[in-house]
């Protein structure tokens, strides 16, 4: 039986997700009524990023202990919290203008370095995480391991720096 090729699906999903987020930065902020305080969404995003980080750590520990069932469950939770983050992030950036960082000096440089690496690696991790998940779910164990050794540290970095970026910019909301 021939193996199904999921690469085109991963490529399409990657382009759609990255394009959706990129388009938000060129759209004007929504000007209508919203039934809640949108300023709570960045905190929610940080919570989702923190949860993603923690679930990835548990998934990593589980696979190191050869507990595949637990690893899969926590990777599933990481995908869920990342998806919830993405929905919240897109909603926030659709409803309001981006917040400007107000820090100065060395903190400003650190903030923009962390932000830039976070953004670039967030784009990189989308296809890596999707392809890693596909290979894991289709029991392509060796291919999964090869991509997961890159995916896991990048995804951990992106979720951790998402929280760091929030903590650094939160005084300016």
N, C-alpha and C positions, 0 to 999 in steps of 0.2 A: 504494500500500500504506500502511495506517495505522500510525503509530508506536505502539509499545507504551508504556503509561504505567507506569513503575516507581515512581512516587511512593508508592502504597499499600505496596509492599514495603519501601521505605526507611523509611516511617513505622512499620511493624510492627517491623522490625529495631531501629530507634532506641528504641522503647518497651521492647522486650524487653531490650536491652542496658542501658539506663539503669535500668530497673526491677530487673534482676538485681543490679546493683551497689548500688542504693539499699537493697534488701531485706537485703543482707548487714550493714548497719549496725544493723539491728533484731533480728537473730538472735543468740542466745547463741553463744559460741565452741564449736567442736566439742570434745567431752570424751573422745573415744576415743584409741586408739593410732595414731600416725602413724609410718611407717617411715623418716623422715628429719627433719633439723633444719629446721623451717619458717622459722627466722630467716635462712636463705639466700635465701628468696624475694624480700624487698625489694631485695637486691642484684641478683638476676636481673631484677626489674622495672626497675631503673635501667639495666641493660645493654640490655634491650629498648627502653627509651625513648631511650637514646643511639643505638642502631642505627637506630631510626625517624628520629630527627633527622638523622643522617648520610645515610640513604637519601633523605630528602626534599630535602636540600641537593643531592645528586647529581641527583635528578630535576628539580629546579628549574634547575640549570645545563644539564642536557641539553635541556630544552624551550626555554630561552633560546637555545641553539645550534641549535634546530630538529631535534634528534635525537629524534623521536617514539618510535622503537623503544626506545631507552635510557630515555627518560622513563617509558614504560609499565612497563618491567621494574623500575625502581627504585620506582615507585609500588606495584607489586605486592609488592616486598620490604617496603615501609613498611607495607602492609596486613598482611602476614604477621607482621612483628615486633610490630605493634600487637595483632594477634589473640593471639599468644603472650603478650604482656604481659597482656592481659585475662584469659586463662586462669590465668596465674600470680597475678595480683592477686586474682581471685575465690577461687582456692584458698587463698591466704594469709589473706584476710579471713574465709573460712569456717572455717579451722582455728584461728585465734587472735584475741584481742582486739586492737583498734587500739592502737598505741603512742602514748603521750602525749609531746608535745614538752616538753623540760625546760629549754629556754633561757630567758633573762631579758632584760629591757631592750629595746633597739632591735632586737636580733636576733629577739626573740619577735614583735614587730610585723611585721617583714619576713617572717618565716616564715609567719605567718597570712595576710598579704596575698598572698604568692606561692601558698600553698596554696589560698586561696579563689578566686583568679583561675584557677588551674590546674583546680580542680574545675568551676567554672562553664563555662569554655571547653572542657573535656573533654566536657561534655554537649552543648555547641553544635556541636562539631566532628564528632560522630557522624553526624548527618544531612547535614551539609555534605560530609564526605568520601565518604559513600555516594552521594549525589546527584552529586557531581563525578565519581566513578568511573563511574557509570552513563552519564552524559552523554559522558564520554570514550570508553567502550567502544562506545557506540551512534553514535559519530561526530557528535554534536551539538556541533560544535566551538565555535560562538559561545556557546551556553549553558554549555558546559564552561568556557570562558575566564572568563565572567562570575562563575560560582560559585567557580572555582578561585582567583581573585584574592583571595577572602576565606578560602577553605579553607586554602590553603598557609600564610599567616602564622599563622593560629590553630593549625593542627596543629603547626607548628614551635615555637610558644610552649608548647603543651601538652607536647610531648615534651621540650623543653629544661627546662621548669620541673619536670617529673617527676624529672629527674636532680637538680635543685637541691633539691627537697623531700627527696629521699633523702639527699643529702649533709648537709642541715641536721638531719635527725632521726636519722640513723644512729648517733650516739653514745648514743642513748637506747634502742636495741633491747636 
